[in-house]
């Protein structure tokens, strides 16, 4: 089985790998397996080049859609997430900054929204939101990740952003303290309202810290590869980077194994991932899309 449904399985599972190895198909099959066991499962794609809906043969969007008993799936829109982020920051700025500088702030935010990292950051925010609903709304979360490089950055993002947000909060605290000091002198110690921007920064810092801890404590990454020399080399590098960063590696999926594989490469893959385990899936004669074929894939 691709992913058994034992009580000690991780609550959150990422499927990642080089583009074109079939990770979306494998993620969908694993999510169906969990749902069939009775676990309320959310399956989401963080790959901007969405193909999860194609694998499930159904239209997906931002909001989770029920696609089978106990299984919901979504393909979040990164551009829409960026727009929502910009609106939130703009609201904070209006609450904390002088009105005369807001046109410049808006121009800066529009420029930032167009940068490549914003989409990745916005998707990471959506992912954190889904993680916060496990357990609770969902029993399990399965993530069809972007190709390897994007996956590594997304997993590291909460920890990378935390010091930056802490620095912003410290700067804001200093500014607020200076304002309050001046106010106390002029206004004889009148009570000051809480600063909404500072509150938002502290809340974001705490959220990122919780997410970073959960990614190492409640999640695992399952890498998908096909028995090709270059794919194996990239998968080995990804496994090393994940292990060094403290992430838990689940059994590797050796996908699309032909009837007569290159035994040298297949043997190397088996040896390399013997410690975490490996599951081999034979090359299918038809593309495994739709619930019936995905379930058959899981039983292969």
Order of alpha helices (4+ residues) and beta strands (2+ residues): beta-alpha-beta-alpha-beta-beta-alpha-alpha-alpha-beta-alpha-alpha-beta-alpha-beta-alpha-beta-alpha
